[in-house]
Amino acid sequence: MENELSVVLLAIVGAGIQLVFKYFPKLNVWFEAQSNKALIMVGVIAVVSLAYFGLSCTPLAATFGIAVACSVQGGLDLAAAFIYILVSQQTTYLLTR
């Protein structure tokens, strides 16, 4: 995860996830009615992280500056991506409450 562009992209994705759940009317109403918001958000971020890893196995990886490889090391980088997204999502949540 040495590519700075990919870290910025992950931060944008994390913030975007939070903003979508906060400002899209129907999704916001559904999400606010849930009692397990944190678990739902972690699940969404896990799906996004896995999609990010999946993109690393395609030719689009170079286009988006994804530096994760399809390997064991790539799996470890996936864990880092998960944390980057989670941190930016939580920061956005705190700033937009």
N, C-alpha and C positions, 0 to 999 in steps of 0.2 A: 504494500500500500504506500509506495514511495511517491507515486505520482500525485502532485498537489491538486491537479485538476480533478482527479477522482475523489479526493477527500472533500473538496468543495462541492462536487456533485452530490456526494452522500449527505452533506449538511443541508443542501437545498432540498433533497428528497425528504429528509427527516422533518424539516420545517414545513414542507408542502403537505405531508401527511397530516400533520397537526392542523394546519389551516383548512384543509379539506374537511376534516371531521368537525371543525369549529364553525365554518361559515357556509357549507352547503346545507340548505334548509332541511331537506328530508333526511339526509344522513345525520345532521346535527340532532334532530328530534329523536331519531332512533338511538343514537349514541348516548344522549343524555338520559334516556330511559333505562339504560343498562346499568346493572349494579357492579359489573366486573370490567370497568373501563380500562384499567391498567392491563389486564390480561388480553383484552381485545387488541389494544394498541401494540403490545408485545407480539401478538400473533401476526398483525398486519406488517410490522417491521421485520419479522422473521420471513414472511413471504417476499417482501421487497429485497431482503438480503439474499435470499435464494435466487431470485430473478436476476439480481446483480451478478451473482456467481455464474448463473446460466449464460448471461450475456458475454461473460469472459471466454466462453467456449465458441463464440461466433466471430465472424469477421467484423461485427459492429464494435467489438472491444476497442480497437484502435481508434475508431471514429469518436467514441465517447471518452477516450483516455482511461479506460479501465485497465488497471495494472494487475488484476488478479489472474493467476494462471489456473488452468484446469489440472490441479495436482493437490497433493496433501498440503503443500505450502499455501496453495490457493484456498483450501478449506480453512486454514488458520487465518488467512487474510479475510475470509468471509466473516469470521468471528469479530475481527477488528471492524469490518464494515457495519456489522450489526450494532456494535457499540457506538460508532460514529453517528449512525442514524438515530439510535435511541437517545443519545445525549442531545443532539440538535432538536429532536422532537420534544423532549422534555423542557428544554430551554425555551422553545417557542411557546409551549403550553404556559409556562410561568410568566412569560412576557405578555401574553394575550388574555390572561384571566380577567 
